[in-house]
């Protein structure tokens, strides 16, 4: 139970940090509104997660 609470707390804090960064820091970044920027911002998290999960799956098969 203690480890689950710790995990949920860490996840909440990371999400809170990301939300604060998006709300207060992102508007000050010089990012132009272009198709390429939108595609990168939409697909990068999914592609990164797929790569991480694929790497973990390969590591699990090796064991």
N, C-alpha and C positions, 0 to 999 in steps of 0.2 A: 504494500500500500504506500509506503514511504517513497519508493522509487517512482511509482506512478505519479504521485503528487509533485515530485521534483521535476519529472519530465513535462508535466502539464504547465508547471510554473515557468520552466525555461522556454517552452514553446510560446506561452503568453507574452513573456518579456521580449522575445525575438520579434513576435508579431507587432507588439507595441512600438518597438524601436523602428521597425520598417514603416509603420503607419505615420509615426512622427517625422521620419525622414522624408516620406512622400509629401506630407502636408507642409512642412516648413522649409526643407532644403531643396526639393525638386523644382519648385517654381523659380528658384534663382539660378538654375543651371541653364547654360546657353544651348538648348536642344531645339533644333529647327523642326517644324511640323512637316515632315516629309514621309513619303510612303516607306522608305527604307527604315527610318527610325521607328515607325509604328510596327513594322513587321518584326524588327529585332526585339522590341520591347514586349511584343505579344508572344513570340515563339521561343525566345531565349530561355525563359524559366522552364518550359516544357521540355525542350531539348536537353537542357542541363540536367533535369531530373531523370530523363530517360537514360542519359549517359551514366549518371551515378548509379541508378538501379541496375543497369546492365553490367557495370563493373562489379557491383556487389553480387550479382547472380553468378558471374564468372568466378569470383572469389569463393562463393559457397560451393560451387561444383568442384573446385580444386581441393577442398578439404575432405 
